[in-house]
């Protein structure tokens, strides 16, 4: 008698039992790997020392919060009181304190082992998924572009604090134009001319390669507020946005790929526009010897995105003949840095390589010094120019120094008091100053709350 054929249901059950046995082994292996990883990461947290600062992200990292019996009791009392609070009182309390759990979560996020590698994996995975951005940074044509440059907070009429918006930025532009107009009128009586030049952000000069859905008219609103306000006030303005945008469209390397600053070539093109407006003749580009200072510069936009799709940037010094016959002096409190020329090369070994331009010896300050003085050795009768600036001026200053001794003020950190720290008007009247140049990046100009100090 021939063997009876098994029913299909029994055959299917046998296959399921066979697959279940194989799946069980696979699940055990997966669970084991997962547990090993958790154990390894946990051990790494205790073995790997905490970092205080991330050079890649250019920020301080969260440290382990204080854990004490006193804090436990204090938090417990606060929690007990919260039970009897109204909703509004609870919200107010939440705004005032940083929960211990939130501090711990932030600490683990900042001190996670191999954090930079994890950030890079996340960023490149998003690129492979064709997201076109990483952590809010647009990735296009090998460029990293930060489209959201409105920073800081504002207070509503009812006292609520909120993030600043486009309207706040435009109001700030208008307000800063007012300060410049006031300074221009005050100095105009003594024959000192005031000029303003605003550098475009990366998102401004690269507008032709932005994604088609990006609302570029938002950026136009900022520039319209500036140009219309300055024109109405009669302020001398130098257009450096249009020429640099043209150079970008020609494929020239005028803005860094991983940083928000212009390259030294971009600074040179801006110098040509500015110095022509000031009535001087710019040095031709072939007058400079180009010295490659670094080929592994990863800047501020890389710090936010965690990736560099086109690799690191190159920092180049444009050296002109006898440029070491100039002295750069940077007094910050009792710490005074002085060197020949314009470059502090110790920064080239640090993550903050851009601060090689006019950098203070103390790495805490970098290149954002309250006051920087540049003079030509042996020539005490040169005209002086007051340069009121943000960090875009750092790579531009060596070009301007060929024509003028420079008094460089960063109003974010320089507080004029009329005594130790002279006001802009005191410098103009006492230091043979012939011109004042206000050079800001649009991002700084629309967010800065300290430009009012120029009239102090």
SVG drawing of the C-alpha trace seen along z (x, -y; Angstrom):
<svg xmlns="http://www.w3.org/2000/svg" viewBox="-5 -120 66 122">
<polyline fill="none" stroke="black" stroke-width="0.4" points="0.0,0.0 1.5,-3.3 2.3,-5.9 -0.5,-8.5 0.3,-12.0 0.3,-14.6 -2.5,-17.2 -1.4,-20.7 -2.2,-22.1 0.2,-19.6 2.9,-20.4 2.5,-24.1 2.7,-23.5 5.9,-21.6 7.5,-24.4 6.3,-27.0 7.9,-24.9 11.1,-24.6 11.2,-28.4 10.4,-29.1 13.4,-27.1 15.6,-29.0 14.1,-32.4 14.6,-31.6 18.3,-31.2 18.3,-34.4 16.4,-36.3 18.8,-35.0 21.8,-36.2 20.2,-39.6 19.3,-40.0 22.8,-39.0 24.4,-41.5 22.0,-44.2 22.8,-43.4 26.6,-43.4 26.2,-46.8 24.3,-48.2 26.9,-46.8 29.8,-48.2 28.2,-51.7 27.5,-51.7 31.1,-50.7 32.4,-53.3 30.4,-56.0 32.4,-55.2 35.8,-54.6 36.0,-57.4 36.6,-60.7 34.1,-63.5 34.9,-66.3 34.3,-69.9 34.4,-71.2 33.7,-69.8 36.0,-71.2 33.9,-69.8 30.6,-71.3 32.4,-74.4 30.5,-74.5 30.8,-73.5 29.4,-70.1 27.1,-69.4 28.8,-68.1 27.4,-65.6 24.9,-67.5 25.4,-67.7 24.0,-64.7 23.5,-65.3 21.1,-64.6 20.4,-68.3 19.4,-68.6 17.2,-65.5 15.4,-67.1 15.1,-70.4 13.6,-68.9 11.3,-66.7 9.9,-69.8 9.4,-71.6 7.6,-68.6 5.3,-68.5 4.5,-72.2 3.7,-71.7 0.8,-69.3 -1.1,-72.3 -0.2,-74.8 -2.5,-76.1 -1.6,-75.3 -0.2,-78.8 2.0,-78.5 3.3,-75.1 4.2,-76.5 6.0,-79.4 7.9,-77.0 8.8,-74.8 10.3,-77.8 12.3,-78.8 14.0,-75.5 15.9,-72.9 14.6,-69.4 17.3,-67.0 16.0,-64.4 16.5,-66.9 20.1,-67.7 20.9,-64.0 19.4,-63.4 21.5,-66.4 24.6,-65.1 24.2,-61.6 23.5,-63.1 26.6,-65.3 29.0,-62.7 27.8,-59.7 30.8,-57.6 31.8,-58.1 29.3,-61.0 31.0,-62.6 30.9,-59.3 27.2,-58.9 26.5,-62.4 28.3,-61.7 26.4,-58.4 23.1,-60.2 24.0,-63.0 25.2,-60.8 22.2,-58.5 20.0,-61.5 21.9,-62.4 21.4,-58.8 17.7,-59.2 17.8,-62.4 16.5,-64.5 18.7,-67.4 19.4,-68.6 20.9,-67.5 20.0,-69.1 18.4,-72.0 21.4,-72.6 20.8,-72.6 23.1,-70.3 23.4,-71.4 26.2,-71.3 28.6,-70.2 27.8,-73.3 26.5,-73.4 24.0,-76.3 22.3,-77.5 18.9,-78.9 17.8,-79.9 20.0,-82.8 17.5,-84.6 18.7,-84.1 18.0,-85.3 14.8,-86.1 12.2,-88.9 9.7,-90.0 6.0,-90.5 4.0,-93.4 2.5,-91.0 6.1,-90.2 6.3,-86.7 9.7,-85.8 9.8,-84.0 12.2,-83.3 12.8,-86.2 11.1,-86.1 11.4,-87.9 9.6,-91.0 11.9,-91.3 14.9,-91.0 13.7,-93.7 13.0,-96.0 16.5,-95.4 17.9,-96.3 16.0,-99.5 17.1,-100.3 20.8,-99.7 20.5,-102.0 19.3,-104.7 22.5,-104.3 24.7,-104.5 22.8,-107.6 23.3,-109.3 27.1,-108.5 27.4,-109.7 25.8,-113.0 27.9,-113.6 31.2,-112.8 30.2,-114.6 30.7,-117.9 34.4,-117.1 34.9,-115.7 35.0,-112.0 33.2,-109.9 31.2,-106.8 30.7,-103.8 28.6,-100.7 29.2,-97.4 27.2,-94.3 28.5,-90.9 26.0,-88.4 25.3,-85.2 26.0,-81.9 22.3,-81.6 22.3,-85.0 25.3,-84.5 24.3,-81.0 20.7,-81.6 20.9,-80.2 21.7,-76.7 19.1,-76.7 16.3,-74.1 13.5,-75.4 11.0,-75.4 13.1,-77.5 11.4,-80.9 14.2,-83.3 11.8,-86.3 12.3,-86.1 15.9,-87.0 15.0,-89.8 13.0,-91.4 16.1,-91.8 18.1,-93.3 15.3,-95.6 15.0,-96.9 18.7,-97.6 19.1,-99.2 15.9,-101.3 16.6,-102.5 20.3,-103.4 19.3,-105.2 16.6,-107.2 19.1,-108.2 21.8,-109.1 24.3,-106.6 27.3,-105.8 26.9,-102.1 29.2,-99.7 27.4,-96.9 29.5,-93.8 26.6,-91.3 26.1,-91.6 29.8,-91.2 30.3,-88.2 27.1,-86.6 28.5,-87.0 31.8,-85.4 29.9,-82.5 27.8,-82.0 31.1,-81.9 32.2,-78.9 34.8,-80.7 35.7,-79.6 34.6,-82.7 32.7,-81.2 33.7,-78.2 31.8,-75.0 31.7,-74.1 31.7,-77.5 29.6,-80.7 32.5,-83.0 33.9,-84.1 37.2,-82.7 40.3,-85.0 39.5,-85.2 36.0,-86.4 37.5,-88.9 39.8,-90.2 36.8,-90.8 35.0,-92.7 38.2,-94.7 38.3,-95.8 34.7,-97.1 35.3,-98.8 38.6,-100.4 37.3,-101.8 34.4,-103.4 36.9,-104.9 38.8,-106.5 41.8,-104.3 43.3,-101.9 43.1,-98.2 46.2,-96.0 45.8,-93.7 45.4,-90.1 48.7,-89.1 50.5,-91.3 49.9,-88.6 51.7,-85.4 49.1,-82.8 50.2,-80.8 48.1,-77.7 47.7,-77.8 45.4,-74.7 43.7,-72.2 41.6,-70.6 39.4,-73.4 35.9,-72.3 33.8,-75.3 30.7,-76.4 28.1,-74.9 29.9,-71.6 29.7,-71.8 25.9,-71.9 25.4,-69.3 28.1,-66.9 29.1,-66.1 31.4,-67.5 30.1,-66.1 32.8,-67.9 35.6,-67.4 37.3,-70.0 38.0,-73.6 41.3,-75.3 42.4,-78.5 44.8,-80.6 46.7,-83.7 47.2,-86.4 50.6,-87.7 51.9,-91.0 55.5,-92.3 56.8,-93.3 53.5,-92.5 55.4,-91.5 56.4,-95.1 53.0,-95.6 52.3,-95.0 49.0,-93.6 48.3,-94.5 45.3,-93.0 44.7,-94.2 42.0,-92.3 42.0,-93.4 45.5,-92.8 46.3,-90.2 48.0,-91.9 48.9,-89.9 51.3,-91.4 52.8,-89.9 54.2,-90.9 51.9,-90.7 48.2,-89.7 48.2,-86.0 48.3,-84.0 49.4,-80.6 48.9,-78.8 45.2,-78.5 46.0,-76.4 46.6,-73.5 43.2,-74.0 39.7,-73.4 39.0,-77.2 41.4,-77.7 39.6,-80.8 40.9,-82.6 44.4,-82.5 43.2,-85.8 43.8,-88.4 43.6,-85.8 44.4,-86.6 47.0,-84.3 44.3,-83.4 42.1,-80.8 39.1,-81.9 38.9,-85.1 39.9,-83.7 39.6,-86.4 36.6,-88.1 38.6,-90.7 37.0,-93.9 39.8,-96.0 42.5,-95.3 45.2,-97.8 47.2,-97.4 50.0,-99.8 52.7,-99.9 56.1,-100.0 58.1,-103.2 55.2,-105.2 53.4,-107.2 51.7,-109.6 49.4,-107.2 45.7,-107.8 43.6,-105.8 40.4,-103.9 38.0,-102.8 36.7,-99.4 33.5,-98.4 33.0,-94.8 32.0,-91.2 34.2,-88.2 33.9,-88.7 36.3,-91.5 39.1,-89.3 40.3,-88.0 39.6,-91.4 41.7,-93.5 45.1,-92.6 44.0,-94.1 42.7,-97.3 45.9,-97.6 47.9,-98.1 46.2,-101.5 45.4,-102.5 46.4,-102.0 43.4,-100.2 41.4,-100.7 39.2,-97.6 36.2,-97.5 33.8,-94.7 30.8,-96.3 29.6,-92.9 32.5,-92.9 33.8,-96.5 32.1,-98.7 33.0,-102.4 33.2,-104.4 35.0,-107.6 38.0,-106.8 39.8,-103.5 37.7,-102.5 37.3,-105.5 34.1,-106.1 34.1,-106.0 33.7,-109.8 36.8,-110.2 38.8,-108.0 37.7,-110.1 38.7,-113.4 41.9,-112.2 43.6,-109.6 43.8,-111.2 40.9,-109.1 39.7,-110.0 37.1,-107.2 34.8,-104.8 33.8,-101.5 31.0,-99.4 31.5,-95.9 29.0,-93.3 27.6,-90.1 23.8,-90.3 23.2,-87.7 25.0,-89.7 23.4,-93.0 19.8,-91.7 20.4,-90.1 23.0,-92.3 21.8,-94.3 25.0,-96.1 25.6,-98.4 24.0,-101.2 27.4,-101.4 28.8,-103.3 27.0,-106.4 28.1,-105.9"/>
</svg>
